[in-house]
């Protein structure tokens, strides 16, 4: 066999192996779907979004979020929506005289619209 072919074989196998890894089911499972989230920086109860209205695109490490701030007596005070990194669902975080709730989702586009 020609020595030049033998020297090129490892390169060919590396390239072929790279192609196989691109097509393998495990790499397809790692694909992160890009989703869009409803965005609103300020929305007071009974009103439309007053600041920052639009849509944001969540990065792979982000989720769509809806945050709600309540007074201590449970009265809604403010809602905000958008894309948030390291989002977690939490209830009743004490913030001064307010309580804050977060809801996160990545199930489909604009999933935080009705959270």
C-alpha positions as CSV (number, residue, x, y, z in Angstrom):
1,X,0.0,0.0,0.0
2,X,1.2,3.5,-0.7
3,X,2.7,5.2,2.3
4,X,1.1,8.6,1.4
5,X,-2.3,6.9,1.6
6,X,-1.5,5.5,5.1
7,X,-0.4,8.9,6.3
8,X,-3.6,10.5,5.1
9,X,-5.8,7.7,6.6
10,X,-5.9,9.2,10.2
11,X,-6.9,12.6,8.8
12,X,-9.7,11.0,6.7
13,X,-10.9,9.0,9.7
14,X,-10.9,12.1,11.9
15,X,-12.9,14.0,9.3
16,X,-15.3,11.1,8.8
17,X,-15.7,10.7,12.6
18,X,-16.4,14.4,12.9
19,X,-19.2,14.0,10.4
20,X,-20.6,11.0,12.2
21,X,-20.7,12.9,15.5
22,X,-22.6,15.8,13.8
23,X,-25.3,13.3,12.7
24,X,-25.5,11.3,15.9
25,X,-28.7,11.4,18.0
26,X,-26.8,12.5,21.1
27,X,-25.7,15.7,19.4
28,X,-29.2,16.3,18.1
29,X,-30.5,16.0,21.7
30,X,-28.2,18.8,22.8
31,X,-29.7,21.3,20.4
32,X,-31.3,24.1,22.3
33,X,-34.5,25.6,20.8
34,X,-34.4,29.4,20.5
35,X,-37.6,30.9,21.9
36,X,-39.1,34.4,22.0
37,X,-40.5,35.9,25.2
38,X,-43.0,38.7,25.8
39,X,-41.3,41.7,27.3
40,X,-42.7,44.5,29.4
41,X,-40.6,46.4,32.0
42,X,-43.5,48.1,33.8
43,X,-47.2,47.1,33.9
44,X,-49.4,48.3,36.7
45,X,-52.7,46.5,37.6
46,X,-55.5,47.2,35.2
47,X,-53.2,49.0,32.7
48,X,-51.4,48.1,29.6
49,X,-47.6,47.8,29.4
50,X,-46.2,51.3,30.0
51,X,-42.5,50.7,29.5
52,X,-40.3,48.3,27.5
53,X,-43.0,46.6,25.6
54,X,-41.9,44.1,22.9
55,X,-40.3,40.7,22.4
56,X,-36.9,39.4,23.5
57,X,-35.1,36.2,22.3
58,X,-34.0,34.0,25.1
59,X,-30.4,32.8,24.9
60,X,-29.8,29.1,25.7
61,X,-29.1,29.8,29.4
62,X,-32.2,32.1,29.7
63,X,-35.9,31.5,30.1
64,X,-39.0,33.6,29.7
65,X,-40.0,35.1,33.0
66,X,-42.9,36.9,34.6
67,X,-42.3,38.7,37.8
68,X,-45.1,40.0,40.0
69,X,-44.7,42.4,42.9
70,X,-47.4,42.5,45.6
71,X,-47.8,44.7,48.6
72,X,-47.6,42.9,52.0
73,X,-51.4,42.7,52.1
74,X,-51.4,40.8,48.8
75,X,-52.5,43.7,46.6
76,X,-50.9,43.5,43.1
77,X,-48.5,46.4,42.5
78,X,-46.4,45.8,39.4
79,X,-45.8,43.1,36.8
80,X,-42.7,42.7,34.5
81,X,-41.8,40.2,31.8
82,X,-38.8,39.4,29.7
83,X,-35.8,37.1,29.3
84,X,-33.9,36.1,32.4
85,X,-30.7,34.1,32.9
86,X,-30.7,31.4,35.6
87,X,-34.5,31.9,36.1
88,X,-36.2,30.0,38.9
89,X,-39.8,29.8,40.0
90,X,-40.1,31.4,43.4
91,X,-42.9,32.6,45.6
92,X,-43.0,35.4,48.1
93,X,-39.5,36.8,48.2
94,X,-39.6,39.6,50.7
95,X,-38.3,42.9,49.2
96,X,-38.8,45.8,51.6
97,X,-42.6,46.1,52.1
98,X,-43.3,44.0,49.0
99,X,-43.5,40.3,48.0
100,X,-42.1,39.1,44.7
101,X,-43.0,36.0,42.7
102,X,-41.2,34.7,39.6
103,X,-42.4,32.3,37.0
104,X,-40.2,30.8,34.3
105,X,-40.9,28.9,31.1
106,X,-39.2,27.6,27.9
107,X,-42.0,25.5,26.5
108,X,-43.0,27.6,23.5
109,X,-42.7,31.2,22.0
110,X,-44.3,33.8,24.3
111,X,-45.0,31.2,27.0
112,X,-44.8,34.0,29.6
113,X,-47.6,35.9,28.1
114,X,-50.2,34.4,30.4
115,X,-48.2,33.3,33.4
